[in-house]
Amino acid sequence: MKQLDLSSELVPGLKLKNPVMPASGTYDYGGDANAFDPSLLGAIVTKSVSAVPRSGNAPPRIHETPCGLLNAVGIPSEGVKAFRRNTLPALKQYNTVLIVSVAGETPADFARVISSLEEENGIGAYELNFSCPNLGDGMPFGTDPELLYLAVKQIRKATSRPLIVKLSPNVADIKLMGRQAQDAGADILTVANTLTGMAIDVLRRRPVLGNIFGGLSGPAIKPVALRMVWEVAGAVSIPVIGVGGIANATDALEFILAGAKAVQVGTANFTNPMVMLEIIEGIRSYMKENGFISLADIVGLARK
């Protein structure tokens, strides 16, 4: 019997040993904090790196909801200089693909971070975090199709490495945003980020989060994220990474069957540090039990 092949080649030269990776900012990959060897993952996605250090938003930053998590962490970052000096050397030691998440307030900020990292080896791709407020009246790149196109086009000039654009779900037409990113030079799309939400403390009669609004993640958003992956995968010709509420192998398989070539796990990492390994094993078991030899055999199979 042929050996099961869980690998996924997102683009030429960027091949994952399996399709599972953490969502940016949801996985502590530092030394003794690891619950398992990160080399077992298909890829590691870093916390978002900014050009200069960022402290993030004022607390409270996290609020648990009945079926998910609201966060307004505010993308704290040690800055790209400290990242290169303190964090990147350790990440390079892991035997898996390294994806660096990048944040900024203008396209030039994103390009500056990427340019600072270009001479470093061991980086497989960059993922652009377009969820933070930037141009205009705090409008995220990810919710304005023209801004998205112009930003990706400018940032694209900073690197020849694969460029992943993480789309915002807070839009009327996610298909349009995917096509805009593709046309501007994106190689891969991550679909999608957190949904904007809030909570109010009825005793204090004030918003719970220090930033008032936050990003909703976890099981509550899975049906929305899955629908968006289905739509985007059918609207573009570049690979899609699915993310949003994935908490077990069945969830991950739904995204893969919808057309995702890989998946990211976020909130579930907080409740079960071993969940990503369980998902990898669950995908392997599903393939074996159903007679599939290669992961490619099931990517988008629900669409056929």
N, C-alpha and C positions, 0 to 999 in steps of 0.2 A: 504493500500500500504506500502511495506517495505521501511524503511528509506534508503536513498542513503548512500553508504559506500565509502568514498574517501580515506580510509586508505591504506597504502602500507607497508607491512612487508618486509623490505629489506633482513634481516637475522633474525634468531630467537633472540628475545630480542631487536631488533631495528625496532620498528614500528612507522611509521609516520602517523599523523592524516590526512594528505593530501600529495600529491606528490610534493609540490612546496617549493623551498628554494632558497636563494640567492647564486650566485657564490661568491667564496671567494674574498674579497676586493672590492665588488661592493655595499655594503649595510652598512650604518652607524647605528649600533644597540645601540648607546649610549644615554641613558636618554632622554632629551628633544628633541634630534634630530630625534626621531622616528616619522614617519608620521602616524603610526598605531601601535597597540599592536603586537610585534613580536611573541607572543604566538599563533597568528592566523596562522602562517606558519607551514608547515610540519616539518621544521628544520631550525636552524640558522647555517650557515657556517661562521666561524670567518675569519678575515684577517689572512694571513699566519704568524705563530709564529716561530721565529728562536731562536737558543740557546742564542745568544747575540744580543744586539740592532744593527739594521741596519738602515742607513739613506736613502737608496735607491739610484737611479741614479741621475745624474745631470740634471737639467731642460734644455729645455722643456721636459715634461714627457708625455703630452697628445696632440694628434692632431686629429681633426675631419676629417673624410673622407666622400665622397658623400653618402656612405651607411654603415657607421660603425664608428669605433673609433680605432686609433692606440695608444697604451700606452706602455711606457717604464718606469713605475714607479720604478721598481727595488726591489720590495718586501720589503718596509720599515717595520720595526718591533720594538716594544718596548722591545723585548727580553722576554724569558719565565719567568724570575723572576718577572718582572714588570707586565706581563700578569696575572700571578697568583695573584699578590697583588692588581692590579688596575682594571683589566677588567673582569676576570673570575667570581668574586663574583656576579657582576651585571647580567652577562649572565645566571647564575644558577637560577635566580629568575623567568625567563620566563618559562612558562608551555609548552615547546616544546623540541624536540630533539636538543642537542648541538653537532655539529661536529667541531672539532678543526683542521684547516688547518695547516700543518707543512711544514717548508722550511729549507733547509740546503745546505751546499756545499759538504758534504760527507755523506755516510750512518750513520756514527757515530754521525754526527750533528743531523740528524733526530731522531736517537735512544735516544740521550741525551735529546732532547725536550720532547719526549714521556715519558721517564723514570721520568722526572721532574714532569709530570702531572699525573702519575699513581696513586698517593695517593689521588688525588682529585676526589670527587664524582661528579656526574652530567654530565659527559662527555659520550656521546653516541658512538662516533667513532672518528677516526683520518683520515684526508684526506691528502695524501702525494702530495705535490706540486713539481713535478719533472721538472718544466719549467726553473728553475734557473740554470745557468752554474755551473758545479761541477767538476767531475773527468776529468783527461786528459787535452785536449786542450779546456776546456770550453764546452765540450760536455754534453748536458743535459742527465740525466739518461733516459729520455723518448724517446730518438731517437736511442739508442743502445740496442738491445734486450738482449745482455749478461750483460751489466751494469745494465739494468733494473731488470733482474732476480736476480743478486747478491745483488743489493741494497734492493729490497723488502725482500729477504730471510734474510738478516742481520737485517733489521728493524723489521721484524715480531717477532723476538725473544724478543723485548722490551715490548710487550704487548699481552694480550689475548683479548683486546677489538677489535671490528670490524675495519679492516684496509681497507680504500678506496684508490685506486691508481688513480690519475688523469692523464690520458694519454695525450701525446702530439700528435697533428694532423700532425706534421711536419715529417712524416715518409712515407716510401714506402708501408708498409703493416701494417695497424692498427690492423688487426686480429692477427698477430703474436705477437704484443706487448701486446695485451689483454691476449693471452694464456700464455705468459711468466709471466705476473703479477699474473695470476691465479695459475700457477704451483708453483710460489715462495711463495704463501700464502696469496694473496690478497683475501678479502671477497667480495668486491664490486669494480666496476670500474666507474670512471667518464669520459665520452667521450663527447667532448674533449676540450682541452685548446685552446688558441689563435693561429692563423696562423701567421708566421713571415712575417713582411712587413716593408715598409719604405716610407717616403715622402721626397721630395726635394723642398726647397724654391728656385724658379727659379730667383728671384731678388737677393737674397744673394748668390745663387749658392752653397748652403751648405745643408746638411741634416737637416730636421726640428727638429727631436728629438735629444736630447743631447746624447743619447746612440746609435744614427744612426738607429738601427733597433728597432722595437717594435712589440707588439702582436696585430694583427687585430681581432676585435670582432664586434658584431652587426649583422644586417640583412644580410650583404654581405657573411658571412660565414655559414649561416644556411643550405643551401643545402649540403655543404661539411660535416658539423657536423652530419646532419641527415643521410647521407649515411654511415658515420662511425659508428653511433649508430646501424644502421641496420646490418652492417657487424660484429661488435663485438658481438652484441646480439645473432647472429647466430653461433658464433665461440667459445663462452665460456658458462659455466654452472652457473656462478655467476651473480648477478644482475648488471644492468647497470643504471647509472644516466646520462641522456642526457643534454647537455649544448651546446649552440652556436647559437646566433641570435634569441633566443626566446623572442618575444615581445608582444604576445597575447595568448589567449587560443587556437586558432587554431594551432599556432606554437607548443605549448606544447603538444597538442593532437597528432600531427604528430609524435613527438618523442615517445610518449607513444604507439601509434599504431605500431611504428617500433620496439618496444621491451623494451623501457626504463620503469623502475618501478618508477622513479621519475625524476624531471627536476630541473635544476638550471637556474636562471634568472640573467643576468649580466648587460650589457650595457643599457638595457631598464629601469633599475632602475634610471639611471641618468636623463632620459627625463620624466619619469612618476613614482614618488615615490609610487604610489598606484598600480602599474602594477601587482605585485604578487597577491594581493587580487583579482584583476579583473580576473586574470588567474584562480585562485581557483574557483571563482564563475562561470566562463565560462565553466570549466570542469564539474562542478555540473549541469549546465543547459544542456550541451550536453548529459550527461548521462540520465538525466530526459527525455529529448525530444526524445531520441533514445531507451528508455526502458532498459537501463543498470542499474543494482542495485549496482554492486561492481566495483571499479576501476580495479580489477583483470580481469574482463570480457573483458576489452579493451586493456590490456597490450599485445603487440605483435599481435593484431588481424589482422593487415594488412599482416602478414606473413602466415596466415592460409588459 
